Each structure stands twice: as structure tokens, then as C-alpha cells.
């Protein structure tokens, strides 16, 4: 009988595919309705489809007791807690705003840590440079760097990482990279959101290449370049072959984390079950492409 060929040495396994928690009872209204029971149902659906990891999309409404119970449930269905999304701050213009922003993020870090997440995703940068078509303008980057540095200290104390997420314009990504350089903390990285990048002059693959080895996590989703639809990859116009090539080039070996939606724009057809199924199918295709392109380098 012919022997099986030996596996190549130093072969990197395909990236695990993650899905964010989606409200299991239809379109999500107030976040407080996404309670412990609903999140556990969401985890059941994610696991049943074959996803391996999770991002908790809404955590601020949870208690530490909720988080402990949810962590236990995630383990029971074989899901890896990977990331959580922070609530937004209230600004950094004044000392009071900075204190409140830090308080909110610390609470999210506490809950995310109790859920077992490794990464907290945070929206950084002044609102104007998030917008499609934004151009360079004065902004208090040193002031924001001080606030982000405190968040990184809080994250590191909990054994976690903080990632800052890109908007649509190239100028916003440049701002985030400048923040990363100014803060200079091991616990600070970038979350590349492919859907945001595709709506402006940044572009999904370029965002990944710009992030380089500071790419700590992803928000993988698609759109038609007009709205922030949060469709599964493959349902829009993003070039996923180029995205896979970029992920291979920067040596990304973490979770391929999707960010689908339970709050779709009213203008588009929405079928949550179908979109979750499309997400895992296309996610696996992208992961296979990344592995293939790694081998060709």
C-alpha cells in the first residue's frame, strides 16, 4: 500500500473563520434587547454553521454575570471568543469627555475580558475624516494619542489588545497609522474593515497592506461601494482575490473575522440565515486562497 505523502514542514493551517453575534430574532432595535439569552441563541446558530470564532458586537449592556455565563456557553458549543466591539466614546476635546470616553472603554474591556475575548475594536479619529471623500484637515492627534495610550494600558493590564478601525478615506487610515506610531504600544493594532475601505479612496487590499504587521484583526464584509451594507463577502464588488493576496503578503495568521449585520439598510433585501451561510462559505474560500498565495511567495 502506497504511503501518504508527509505534510509540508512549517505549513500554516487555514485561518479560522469568525462571525459576529447577530440578533437571532430579526432586526435589532435597542441594544438592551440583545440580552444573555439572545446572545446564547446567536452562538448556537454561529456554531451550527461551522464558524470557529466569534466577535461580540454588543457588550455594553451585559453584566459581568452575563459575560461569565456566555463565555461558558461559547465553550460548550466549541466557539473561540476572539474579539468584541467597544461602544463609541463621547469625544476627547475636554477633560470631562476624555474621562467619560475612557470609562466607557474600560467597561467594555472588563466585559470583553469576562467573555474571554482577546481583542477590543474601537473607532478612533475625528468624525470628519471618517467620511467618504474626506481630505486632510487639522486634528488633535497628540491629544487622541494620549487617550489611546491609556486605553492600551487598560487593555494590557487585562491581557488584551486594542485595535483601531479604519473608515472609508485614505486620510483616515494614515491617521490611524500615525496614532499607532505615536502611542508605540505592543497592545495597539489595526482592525481593517474591508467594507468601510471599499466605500472610499482607501480600498480593502490597500488598507491591509498599509496595516502590515500591525493588522491584529479584521472586519470582513462586502458592499456595492455605495452604502455600508455589511453583506457577506462575495455579495458585493470587493476584489477578494486581491484581499487574500494582501493578507498573505502581510503574514496575517489570526482569525478571519467577519462583521455581518442585524441592522441592514432599509433599501436592501435582507435574509440573515442566507447571509450567515454565504459568509462561512466565502470565508473558507478566502482562507484557502490566502494559504495558496502564502505557498507561492
C-alpha positions, 0 to 999 in steps of 0.5 A: 500500500502506497504511503501518504505523502508527509505534510509540508514542514512549517505549513500554516493551517487555514485561518479560522473563520469568525462571525459576529453575534447577530440578533437571532430574532430579526432586526435589532432595535435597542441594544438592551434587547440583545440580552444573555439569552439572545446572545446564547441563541446567536452562538448556537446558530454561529456554531451550527454553521461551522464558524470557529470564532466569534466577535461580540458586537454588543457588550455594553449592556451585559453584566459581568454575570452575563459575560461569565455565563456566555463565555461558558456557553461559547465553550460548550458549543466549541466557539473561540471568543476572539474579539468584541466591539467597544461602544463609541466614546463621547469625544476627547476635546475636554477633560470631562469627555476624555474621562467619560470616553475612557470609562466607557472603554474600560467597561467594555474591556472588563466585559470583553475580558469576562467573555474571554475575548482577546481583542477590543475594536474601537473607532478612533479619529475625528468624525470628519475624516471618517467620511467618504471623500474626506481630505486632510484637515487639522486634528488633535492627534497628540491629544487622541494619542494620549487617550489611546495610550491609556486605553492600551494600558487598560487593555494590557493590564487585562491581557488584551489588545486594542485595535483601531478601525479604519473608515472609508478615506485614505486620510483616515487610515494614515491617521490611524497609522500615525496614532499607532506610531505615536502611542508605540504600544505592543497592545495597539493594532489595526482592525481593517474593515474591508467594507468601510475601505471599499466605500472610499479612496482607501480600498480593502487590499490597500488598507491591509497592506498599509496595516502590515504587521500591525493588522491584529484583526479584521472586519470582513464584509462586502458592499456595492461601494455605495452604502455600508451594507455589511453583506457577506463577502462575495455579495458585493464588488470587493476584489477578494482575490486581491484581499487574500493576496494582501493578507498573505503578503502581510503574514496575517495568521489570526482569525478571519473575522467577519462583521455581518449585520442585524441592522441592514439598510432599509433599501436592501433585501435582507435574509440573515440565515442566507447571509450567515451561510454565504459568509462561512462559505466565502470565508473558507474560500478566502482562507484557502486562497490566502494559504495558496498565495502564502505557498507561492511567495 
